[in-house]
Amino acid sequence: MLLNILSHDGFNLLKTASTNGGEYAGSCPWCGGKDRFRVWPEQGRYWCRGCGKHGDAIDWLRERRGMSFLEACNELKFVPSLSSFKAKEKTEITLRERRNPSEMWQAQAVSHLEVFQDALWEDQGKPAREFLFDRGLNEETIKSAGLGWNVLDRFRERESWGLPSEINDKGKLKKLWIPAGLVIPFIDMGNITRLRIRRTEGEPRYILIPGSDMRPMTWNLGRCAAVIVESELDGILLNQEAGDLAGVVAMGTATAKPDRVTHDALKKTEMILISLDSDEAGARASWKFWPETYGSKVKRWPCIKGKDPSEAMQNGLDLRSWIITGIFETFERYERFCIQTVDGGISDNEALAELKKMLA
């Protein structure tokens, strides 16, 4: 159906892959980017890797042909209902259990983190504070997240952290490396479970301290909506800006999978917005793992004006409005939610009250 509509409007695409029911590519109707525009007919979705324009057949008819929502529905003979957005779990996944680091590891992590947190608010931490403020984080959020600053590379005995000894390429005992940079801890239920360092320079940019647990960092998963991002800093920022509207899950990488606790919480969530970084890895995970695992309540909701929420905020995106719009979009916009009024169902006010209740 979607390919036929695009073809009728003069946009002929070439098939580039057979995954996800087939993938087609061509020039973007909006930004003109060559081969950036992607269409997945079986899913009824399109997305431009360049400008981020995305949607379904109804979005296309409204934006390209200037139809109203009802005109587009009539054209497609489509009558939306809330039941069509209920999640259907389709894929079996192997769920990791959470594992707290040893007491020795946690004691060392706490001791070091206290030093790093103090350093962040001293003169030596000024560059790090400016970096965080520039990314939209306020002082209260920074302190609540427990962020810190490590000025110089540190090398520690692995055994002192309760880690098994290892031999390096030179045949000597390997040290535990704590690189200079921004320290991002994860304290879960009173236990420090992870230390990650965003290095000041060099690759890889992020270093995970050995012994850390890899559970996703989460906030407010009791909300009706959840937003999935990659970076913990992006998650901290989104929770600051819209934590009262939606839960937030920071996966760490695009290829990471939820652990059992996070998975169980997401199964109960009414909607999941996938906002992984706007790159190849993020797109692949968005269109495959998440919808295959959590069903139709999943919607890809990439950032505009940047590859991730922090960059988008720096470029002027109002993250709160972006999340609100995403929640409405997941219900196929407020107009679709209120389509029940067309056939003499509930009133607009009743529909709005129900929607507000869902967002509470």
C-alpha positions in Angstrom: 0.0 0.0 0.0 2.7 2.5 1.0 4.9 1.8 -2.0 1.8 2.2 -4.3 1.1 5.6 -2.8 4.7 6.8 -3.2 4.8 5.5 -6.8 1.5 7.3 -7.5 3.1 10.5 -6.2 6.1 10.1 -8.5 8.6 8.5 -6.0 9.9 5.2 -7.3 12.3 3.4 -5.0 14.7 0.5 -5.4 14.7 -2.6 -3.3 18.0 -2.7 -1.3 17.4 -5.5 1.2 15.0 -8.3 2.0 15.2 -7.9 5.8 12.2 -6.8 7.8 9.9 -7.7 4.9 11.9 -5.7 2.4 13.7 -2.4 2.4 13.5 0.2 -0.4 15.6 3.3 -0.9 15.7 6.4 -2.9 16.1 10.2 -2.7 14.3 11.9 0.2 11.2 13.9 -0.9 11.9 16.5 1.8 15.7 17.0 2.0 16.6 15.5 -1.4 19.4 13.4 0.1 20.4 10.6 -2.3 19.6 7.1 -1.1 18.9 8.4 2.4 15.1 7.7 2.3 14.1 4.3 3.4 10.7 2.5 3.2 9.7 -0.7 4.9 6.4 -1.6 3.1 5.5 -4.5 5.3 5.7 -2.3 8.4 4.1 0.6 6.5 6.9 3.0 7.6 9.3 5.4 6.0 12.3 7.2 7.4 15.0 9.5 6.1 18.5 8.9 7.5 19.4 12.4 6.7 16.7 14.8 7.9 14.9 12.3 10.1 11.5 12.7 8.4 9.5 9.6 9.2 5.9 8.3 9.4 3.3 6.0 7.8 0.9 6.1 4.9 -1.4 8.6 6.8 1.5 10.9 7.5 2.5 10.8 3.9 -1.0 11.6 2.6 -1.3 14.5 5.0 2.1 16.0 4.4 2.5 15.3 0.7 -1.0 15.6 -0.6 -2.3 18.0 2.0 -5.2 15.7 3.2 -6.9 16.1 6.5 -6.6 13.2 8.9 -10.1 11.9 8.1 -9.5 12.2 4.4 -6.3 10.2 4.7 -8.2 7.5 6.7 -10.9 7.4 4.1 -8.4 7.1 1.3 -6.8 4.1 3.1 -10.1 2.7 4.4 -8.5 2.8 7.8 -10.4 3.0 11.1 -8.0 3.2 14.0 -8.7 1.8 17.4 -6.7 1.7 20.7 -6.7 -2.1 20.6 -4.4 -1.9 17.5 -1.7 -0.4 19.6 -1.6 -3.2 22.3 1.8 -4.9 22.5 2.3 -8.4 21.3 5.5 -10.0 22.4 6.8 -11.9 19.4 10.4 -12.8 20.1 12.0 -15.0 22.8 15.1 -13.3 24.2 17.7 -14.5 26.7 17.4 -12.3 29.7 20.4 -11.4 31.8 20.0 -11.5 35.6 21.3 -8.5 37.6 24.5 -9.1 39.4 25.8 -6.6 42.0 29.6 -6.3 42.1 31.4 -7.8 45.1 31.5 -5.9 48.4 35.2 -5.2 47.9 34.6 -3.7 44.4 31.8 -1.5 45.7 33.9 -0.3 48.6 36.7 0.7 46.3 34.2 2.3 43.8 32.5 4.3 46.6 35.9 5.5 47.9 37.1 6.6 44.5 33.7 8.1 43.5 33.7 10.4 46.6 37.1 11.8 45.4 35.8 12.3 41.9 32.6 14.0 43.0 34.5 16.5 45.1 36.9 17.2 42.2 34.0 18.0 39.9 33.0 21.0 42.0 36.6 22.3 42.6 38.5 24.5 40.2 40.0 21.5 38.4 36.5 20.3 37.6 35.4 23.6 35.8 35.9 22.1 32.2 33.7 19.1 33.1 31.0 21.3 34.7 30.9 23.5 31.6 30.6 20.4 29.4 27.7 19.2 31.5 25.9 22.6 31.6 26.4 22.9 27.9 24.6 19.6 27.5 21.6 21.0 29.4 22.1 19.4 32.8 21.5 21.6 35.8 23.4 21.5 39.1 20.7 19.6 40.9 20.6 16.9 38.3 24.4 16.6 38.1 24.6 16.1 41.9 21.6 13.7 42.0 23.2 11.6 39.3 26.4 11.4 41.3 28.7 12.5 38.4 32.4 13.1 39.1 35.6 14.2 37.5 38.9 12.2 37.4 41.7 14.6 36.5 44.5 12.0 35.8 44.7 8.4 34.7 44.9 6.1 37.7 46.2 2.6 37.9 45.2 0.2 40.7 45.8 -3.4 41.7 43.0 -5.5 40.3 43.1 -7.7 43.4 42.3 -4.7 45.6 39.0 -4.4 43.8 38.2 -8.1 44.2 39.0 -8.8 40.6 41.0 -11.8 39.4 44.6 -11.1 38.3 45.4 -10.9 34.6 48.6 -10.9 32.6 49.3 -8.3 30.0 51.1 -8.7 26.7 54.5 -8.1 28.4 53.9 -11.0 30.8 53.3 -8.6 33.8 50.3 -8.3 36.1 47.7 -6.0 34.4 46.6 -3.0 36.4 43.1 -1.7 36.7 43.0 1.4 34.6 40.7 4.3 35.6 41.2 6.9 32.8 40.9 10.6 33.2 37.5 12.0 32.3 33.9 12.4 33.4 32.8 9.7 35.8 29.3 8.3 35.4 28.3 6.0 38.2 25.1 3.9 38.4 23.8 3.5 41.9 20.8 1.1 42.0 18.8 0.4 45.1 21.6 1.7 47.3 24.3 -0.4 45.5 27.0 1.1 43.3 26.8 -1.3 40.3 28.8 0.5 37.6 31.5 3.1 36.9 31.8 4.3 33.3 34.3 7.0 32.3 33.8 9.4 29.4 37.4 10.1 28.5 38.8 13.6 27.8 40.5 12.3 24.7 41.3 9.2 22.8 39.3 6.2 21.6 37.3 4.4 22.7 35.5 7.4 24.2 33.8 5.5 27.0 35.6 3.0 29.3 33.7 0.6 31.5 35.5 -0.2 34.8 36.0 -4.0 35.0 33.6 -5.6 37.5 30.7 -3.3 36.6 27.3 -4.7 36.0 25.8 -4.0 32.6 22.1 -3.5 33.5 20.4 -0.6 31.7 20.2 2.7 33.7 16.5 3.4 34.2 14.2 6.0 35.6 10.4 6.0 36.4 9.5 2.8 34.5 6.1 3.0 36.2 5.0 5.6 33.7 2.7 4.6 30.8 5.4 5.5 28.3 9.1 4.7 28.1 11.9 6.3 26.0 14.9 4.2 25.0 18.2 6.0 24.5 21.8 4.9 24.3 24.0 7.2 26.4 23.5 7.5 30.2 24.1 11.2 29.9 21.2 11.4 27.4 19.1 9.4 29.8 19.9 11.7 32.7 19.0 14.7 30.5 15.7 13.3 29.4 14.7 12.3 32.9 15.5 15.9 34.0 13.3 17.4 31.2 10.5 14.9 30.9 10.7 12.3 33.7 7.3 13.2 34.9 5.8 12.2 31.5 7.8 9.1 30.6 10.2 6.5 32.0 13.7 6.5 30.5 16.0 3.6 29.7 19.7 4.2 28.9 21.0 1.1 27.2 24.7 2.1 27.0 24.9 0.9 23.3 22.5 0.4 20.5 23.1 -3.4 20.5 22.5 -3.9 24.3 19.4 -5.8 25.4 17.3 -5.3 28.5 17.9 -7.4 31.6 15.1 -9.3 33.1 13.9 -6.5 35.5 13.8 -3.9 32.8 12.2 -6.3 30.3 9.4 -7.1 32.8 8.8 -3.4 33.3 8.7 -2.6 29.6 6.2 -5.4 29.0 3.8 -3.5 31.3 4.4 -0.2 29.6 1.7 1.2 27.2 4.1 2.6 24.7 7.8 2.6 24.0 9.6 5.3 22.0 12.9 4.1 20.5 15.3 7.1 20.4 18.6 5.4 19.9 21.3 7.4 18.1 20.4 8.4 14.5 23.0 6.2 12.9 23.2 2.8 11.2 23.4 0.8 14.5 20.5 2.7 16.1 18.3 2.3 13.0 19.0 -1.4 12.8 18.1 -2.1 16.4 15.0 0.2 16.2 13.5 -1.6 13.3 14.4 -5.2 14.4 14.9 -6.1 18.0 12.5 -3.7 19.7 9.4 -4.2 17.6 10.0 -7.9 17.3 10.3 -8.2 21.1 7.6 -5.7 22.3 5.2 -5.5 19.4 3.2 -2.7 18.0 3.4 -0.5 21.0 7.0 0.3 19.9 7.6 3.3 17.7 10.9 4.7 16.4 11.2 8.2 17.5 14.6 9.5 16.4 15.9 12.9 17.5 15.6 15.8 15.2 18.3 18.5 15.0 20.9 16.0 16.3 22.0 12.4 16.5 21.0 12.1 20.2 19.0 14.1 22.7 22.0 16.0 24.0 23.1 17.2 20.6 19.5 17.9 19.6 19.0 20.1 22.7 22.2 22.0 21.9 20.8 22.7 18.5 17.6 24.1 19.9 15.2 21.1 20.3 12.7 21.4 23.1 13.1 17.9 24.5 10.0 18.0 26.6 7.8 19.0 23.6 9.6 16.3 21.5 8.6 13.6 24.1 5.0 14.9 24.3 4.7 14.8 20.6 6.1 11.3 20.6 3.5 10.1 23.1 0.8 11.6 20.9 2.3 10.1 17.8 2.4 6.7 19.4 -1.4 6.9 19.7 -1.3 8.0 16.0 -1.8 11.6 17.1 -4.6 13.0 19.2 -6.9 13.1 16.1 -6.6 9.4 15.7 -7.3 8.9 19.4 -10.5 11.0 19.0 -11.6 9.2 15.8 -14.1 7.4 18.1 -16.2 10.6 18.1 -16.8 10.3 14.3 -19.2 7.3 14.7 -21.0 8.8 17.7 -18.8 7.3 20.3 -17.2 9.3 23.1 -16.9 13.0 23.0 -13.7 15.0 22.3 -13.6 16.1 26.0 -14.0 12.5 27.2 -11.3 11.3 24.8 -9.0 14.1 26.0 -9.6 13.3 29.6 -8.8 9.6 28.9 -5.6 10.6 27.1 -4.5 12.8 30.0 -5.2 10.0 32.4 -2.9 7.7 30.4 -0.2 10.3 30.4 -0.4 10.9 34.2 
